[in-house]
């Protein structure tokens, strides 16, 4: 089965971001540095070449530190959406609260006109998140 997974690029703080997402979402986190793959000298040695977070609910989030020669810009043209049913409501509310810490809430997680609970925030790393709890 094919999957669609977000792959985020950071300008040097991928480790901190992935460790934060791990603290929010749980699961298994694997981090590989540029140094582990032959670039042991220089400013990238301890930076993340590839990070992978797989949660118990089956979410996969990947990220890396972009090398200096790659254009990297945190943008607001995308959001990561986490959604679930009422059975997952407590976990989803907890994710939203933790993701919003140190960031900015744009839409509080509350019942919306379409009947679901929905909220939007930008986390402390500049990543936009949407959380939806189906009623």
N, C-alpha and C positions, 0 to 999 in steps of 0.2 A: 504494500500500500504506500503510495506517495504521501508526503507530508509537506506542509508549508510552515516554515519556522522563521521567526524574526532573527536577524543577524545584525547586531548593533555595532557600530564602530565608535571608538572613543579616542580622545587625543592624549591619552596617558593615564587615565583612571579606570580602565576596564576592570582591573582586579577589584578595586573598591566597589564599583558598580555591581559586579557579579556577586561579590560577597554580600552586598546589601540585598540583592534580589534573592539570594540563597536564604538569608535570614527571614525574608518575607514569605517566600513560597516553599521553602524546605526542599527536600530532594537531594540529589547527588550533584556535586559540583566538581568539574575537572578543569584545571587550568594548566595550560602549556605556555611557556615563555619562549621568546625568540632565542634566548640563550640555550635552551634545550635542543634547539634545532640548528645549531651551528653559528649563531650570532652571539657568541659569548663575550665579545668585546664591544664596547660602545654603549650609547644611550638606550638601545632597545633591549639589551640583554635580559633585564628583569621585567620587561613589559609583556603583556599577554598577546601571543600570536594567535591563539585560539582558546576560547573558553566555552564550556558547554554545561548548562544547567538543565537537568531532567528532573521534573517533580513527580511526586507520587500520583498526581492526577493526570500525568501524561503530557504536561506542558514541556516544551523544549525551547530554551532561550539560549542563543549563542551570541558571543561578542568578542571583540579584539581591539587592541590599540592599533590605530592606523599608523603605518610608517610615515615619517615626515614628508616623503616625496608623494604621498597620496593626498589628494584634496579631501579633507574631512571637515564637515561642518554639521553641528547639531542643528537639526531643522524642526520646523513645526508642521511639516507636510505629512506626518504619519502619526498614528497612535497604536499602541498595543492594546488589544481588547481581551479581557478575561470575562467569560460569561458562564452562567450555569443556572441550574434549577433551584427551587426552594430548598432542596436537600443540601445544597452547597452554600446556603446563604451565610452561615456563620463564618465559614472560611473566606468567602468572597468579601464580606464586610471587613474582616481582619486584614486581608490583603490591601484593601483600599486605604484603611487607616494607616498602615505601615508605609505604603508607597507615598502617601501624602506628607508624612513626617519630614520636615525640612524642605518641602517643596511648596506647591501652591494648588489649592483646590479651586477648580473652575466651576464645577457643578457638584454640589454636595450629593452624596449617595443617599437618595431618598426616592419615594414613589413618584413616578412621572405620569404624564397624562395618558400614556399608552398602557399603564398598569404595572409595568416592571419597576424595580428599584434600579436606578442608574446614577452613576457619578463619573466625573472626569477630573483628573489631576495631572500635574506635571511634577515628576519626582525631582530630588535634589541634583540629579545628573542631567536634567533637561529633557527627559524622555516623557512623552505624553501617554497616559494610561486611561482606558475606559473600563469600567466594571459594570456589568449588567446582571441582575438577578431576575430571572423570569418568574412571573407570578403564576 
